[in-house]
């Protein structure tokens, strides 16, 4: 049985956050979300592998940030906290790590807050990355995050929903508000290894959501990162980014080329 949606929320239209929950075999999604995911997988059969690979990349990026001394994180556009999310990964390295999750989706926020209720080191707030000030100055953010010290920011699979100019503005705004030594990680879908038909079909599915997808050439994604120092090995296929810092015993990550990842330093 599907979970009861929050009052006033229309779940007849697919949501990117809830589609992400479907990709990860979560339980907080609805028929429209599952139908959309099925259409994406039909268009690009390796989609689930890409999403799993992205989760592996997120875990390694968080571990890298922890190893660099960062103990406070903001996960932008996080979707629902699923198994082994940011706070769990960070707290295995540093039990005192604090995490603020941010998403615009009503269902993700409602269930996220419910799932994290009672955890003093995490918070889930509603917000849009297009309006950073309310996120950075939210009482729950201010309670957990000390902006005089470096912060780890995660923007996984988020910037490919906006224009390049908006992406640059978001990253500039973040850079202006974060302490020196902060780290920002992002992943982005690229067109280089997809066929024109695969791209057309995937875009058609996401066009039915409130947040249509943009699939760019990797050279255009590189333009978004300007103004930051790029942590080696740079902007690469996610499975090529620092595999040596994966947790011991972690299953081998899938190896696809549909998304790239990078960690940036302020």
ABEGO torsion letter per residue (X at the ends): XBBBBBBGBBAABBBAAAAAAAAAGBABBBAAAAAAAAAAAAABAAAAAAAAAAAAAAAAAAAAAAAAGBABBBBBGAEBBBBGBAAAAAAAABAABBBBBBBABAAAAAAAAAAABGBAABBBBBBBAABAAAAAABAAAAAABBAABBBBBBBBGAAAABBAAAAAAAAAAAAAABBBGBBBBBBBBBAAABBAAAAAAAAAAAAABABBBBBBBAAAAAAAABGBBBBOAEBBBAAABGAAABBBGBBBBBBBAABBBBBBBX
